[in-house]
Amino acid sequence: MANPHFTPGPSDTAPLAPVPGGPTRPPGNRALLLRGAGLVAIAVVAGLVWFLIRHDSTPDQPVARPAETKPAFDFKLVEGPAKATDCAANAYSGAKKYFQDNPCTSLSRALYTVQSGDAKALVSVVLVTMPSAEKATELKQLTDRDGTGNVSDLVRDGTYHESGAPKLSGEQADYESQTSGADVTLVLTDFYGGHRDPQLLNRIAKNALKLSGNLR
């Protein structure tokens, strides 16, 4: 039976009441910076993921092709295109011999006139297709040399009749050539009336190379 007058000893003490804590300390500047940096990192990662998702799901867009370059001069067709398959029959000198040993696949010839100020020029454009790019290069190297002949233009072979038309195979004529695969383009041009302007004539010849596409 318990003693109603029991006095608790040192080991029988009652639980202590909790001590109220002090005021909560606000987070310092360093903590705020760390939180802000974390939010920024999350936003960057989320944006990157979204970009990758959109990039993978967007169909490829067609690549725009550059517009074809047009001649700088207004070339007017006056004869042709005259087409053939026997290049040897339409060539002279060393070029004729070359075609006899190396027949072409096709030949197309045309004549154009072009007016620049008070100067008028007649332009021969010839498109020769050889069996291979190698043969095309050989033909160009041949015709690029002086005295080796060429394909007959439509003035030289008598197809084009015009009073006062210049002889395109004369010494004053300008010559240009180019290859594209098995195709060879040959250009001869000269002014009417004995006009002389070598720089202008060369510009006309270089621009006339772009007309080869019209001869196919």
C-alpha positions in Angstrom: 0.0 0.0 0.0 1.4 3.3 -1.0 2.4 5.9 1.6 0.3 9.0 1.1 3.1 11.1 2.5 5.8 9.8 0.1 8.3 12.4 -0.9 10.0 11.8 -4.3 13.8 11.3 -4.3 16.4 12.5 -6.7 15.8 9.6 -9.0 12.1 10.0 -9.0 11.8 13.5 -10.4 8.9 14.5 -12.6 9.4 15.3 -16.4 10.7 18.8 -17.1 8.4 21.1 -19.0 9.6 21.9 -22.6 11.6 25.1 -23.0 10.0 27.4 -25.6 12.4 28.0 -28.6 13.6 31.3 -29.8 12.5 33.1 -33.0 13.2 31.2 -36.4 16.2 32.6 -38.2 15.5 33.7 -41.8 17.7 32.1 -44.5 20.8 33.9 -45.4 21.8 35.4 -48.8 23.9 32.3 -49.7 20.9 30.1 -49.2 18.7 32.3 -51.4 21.4 32.3 -54.1 21.6 28.5 -54.1 17.8 28.2 -54.4 17.8 30.6 -57.3 20.6 28.8 -59.1 18.7 25.6 -58.6 15.6 27.0 -60.2 17.6 28.4 -63.1 19.2 25.1 -63.7 15.9 23.3 -63.7 14.5 25.8 -66.2 17.5 25.4 -68.5 17.2 21.6 -68.5 13.4 21.8 -69.1 13.9 24.2 -72.0 16.6 21.9 -73.5 14.4 18.9 -73.3 11.5 20.8 -74.9 13.8 22.0 -77.7 15.0 18.4 -78.4 11.5 17.1 -78.5 10.4 19.7 -81.0 13.5 19.3 -83.1 13.0 15.5 -83.3 9.3 15.8 -84.2 9.6 18.5 -86.8 9.8 17.2 -90.3 12.8 18.2 -92.4 12.2 21.3 -94.3 13.2 21.3 -98.0 16.5 23.1 -98.7 16.0 26.1 -101.0 18.0 25.9 -104.2 19.7 28.9 -105.6 18.0 30.4 -108.6 19.7 29.7 -111.9 21.9 32.5 -113.1 20.6 34.1 -116.3 22.7 35.7 -119.0 23.5 39.4 -118.4 22.7 40.2 -122.1 19.5 39.9 -124.1 20.4 37.1 -126.6 18.0 36.7 -129.5 17.9 33.4 -131.4 18.2 33.9 -135.1 19.1 30.4 -136.3 18.7 26.8 -135.0 19.1 24.9 -132.9 20.4 22.6 -135.7 20.8 19.1 -134.3 22.9 16.2 -135.6 24.7 13.1 -134.5 27.7 13.2 -136.9 30.1 15.7 -135.5 32.9 14.8 -137.9 30.7 15.9 -140.8 30.2 19.2 -139.1 33.8 20.0 -138.0 37.0 21.0 -139.7 40.8 20.5 -139.3 42.0 18.7 -136.2 38.6 18.7 -134.6 37.2 16.8 -137.7 40.0 14.2 -137.3 39.3 13.9 -133.6 35.6 13.2 -134.2 36.4 10.6 -136.8 38.4 8.7 -134.1 36.1 9.6 -131.2 32.4 10.0 -132.4 30.2 12.3 -130.4 26.8 11.3 -129.0 25.0 14.4 -130.2 25.5 17.9 -131.6 23.4 21.1 -131.4 24.2 24.4 -132.9 22.5 27.8 -132.8 23.1 31.5 -133.6 22.1 34.5 -131.5 22.4 38.3 -131.8 22.9 40.6 -128.9 22.8 44.4 -128.7 24.9 46.4 -126.2 24.7 50.1 -126.7 25.6 50.8 -130.3 27.5 47.5 -130.6 25.8 44.4 -132.1 27.4 41.0 -132.0 26.6 37.6 -133.6 27.1 34.6 -131.3 27.5 30.9 -132.2 26.7 28.5 -129.4 27.6 24.8 -129.9 26.7 22.0 -127.5 28.6 18.7 -128.1 27.8 15.6 -126.0 30.6 13.0 -125.9 30.4 9.4 -124.6 32.1 10.3 -121.4 33.4 13.2 -119.3 37.0 12.2 -120.2 36.3 12.5 -123.9 34.6 15.9 -123.3 37.7 17.1 -121.6 39.9 15.9 -124.5 37.7 17.7 -127.0 37.9 21.0 -125.0 41.6 20.8 -124.7 41.9 20.3 -128.4 39.6 23.2 -129.5 41.2 25.5 -126.9 44.5 25.4 -128.8 45.0 27.7 -131.8 45.0 26.1 -135.2 43.4 22.8 -134.2 40.0 23.4 -135.8 36.5 23.5 -134.3 32.9 22.6 -134.9 31.6 24.6 -137.9 29.3 27.4 -136.8 26.1 28.0 -138.8 27.7 30.9 -140.7 30.8 29.0 -141.7 28.8 26.0 -143.1 26.4 28.4 -145.1 23.3 27.6 -143.1 22.8 31.3 -142.0 22.6 33.9 -144.7 22.6 37.6 -143.6 24.3 40.5 -145.3 27.1 41.8 -143.2 27.2 38.9 -140.8 30.7 38.6 -139.3 32.8 35.5 -139.9 32.9 34.0 -136.4 36.0 31.9 -137.2 38.0 35.1 -138.0 41.0 36.4 -136.0 38.9 39.1 -134.2 36.3 36.7 -132.9 36.3 35.8 -129.2 36.2 32.1 -128.2 35.1 30.5 -124.9 34.5 26.9 -123.8 33.4 24.9 -120.9 32.6 21.3 -119.9 29.9 19.8 -117.7 30.1 16.1 -117.4 30.1 14.7 -121.0 28.9 18.0 -122.5 31.2 20.6 -124.1 29.9 24.1 -124.9 31.8 26.1 -127.6 31.2 29.8 -128.1 32.4 32.1 -130.9 31.3 35.7 -131.2 32.2 38.8 -133.1 30.8 42.3 -133.7 29.0 43.5 -136.8 30.4 46.4 -138.8 34.0 45.9 -137.7 33.3 47.3 -134.2 36.1 46.7 -131.7 35.7 46.3 -127.9 37.6 43.2 -126.8 36.5 43.4 -123.1 32.8 43.7 -124.1 33.1 40.9 -126.6 34.7 38.6 -124.0 31.9 39.4 -121.6 29.3 38.4 -124.2 31.2 35.2 -125.0 31.4 34.2 -121.3 27.7 34.9 -120.8 26.7 33.0 -123.9 28.1 29.8 -122.3 24.9 29.9 -120.2 22.8 29.4 -123.3 23.9 25.8 -123.7 20.8 24.6 -121.8 18.6 26.0 -124.6 20.2 23.6 -127.1 19.2 20.3 -125.6 
